[in-house]
Amino acid sequence: MMAEKNILAYFKSPEEAEAVAGRLKKLNPIDIAIDRIEKYPGDGVERAFNPISGDVPSLGKLTLDADYSGRSAAVLSAADPSASGMSGGGDDDLDGRDILLTVVVAEPSFEEAMRLIREGGGLV
């Protein structure tokens, strides 16, 4: 059995990822998938919160319109500059890259797969 390598690559559009996936098929990948990812979980908040009343589940839920399943994720999101407004957040290479291409290839094909992904605009 040959060793496998997995690659997670981020793209700005589904079309970019699909074009690269098409080129990767010549390497006979073991598995390949394209998904849209989001920074914050859930479908958003469906009701308005009044911060004065104290009926606010978390800062992240109030400011980011996110729906958290656990308290830990809600607390962690409050530290994000998008929630607190306390920082510009710096430069984030992933901004605008919400398409995730996941590919599993045999180890001998790994370098070629990485080259194809980078040439296609993917961020690995």
Buried (B, 14 or more C-beta within 10 A) or exposed (E): EEEBBEBEBBBBEBEBBBBBBEBBEEBEBBEBEBEEEEEBBBEEBEEEBEEEEEEEEBBBBBBBEBBBEEEEBBEBBBEBEBBBEEEEEEEEEEEEBBBBBBBBBBEEBBEBBBEBBEEBBBEE
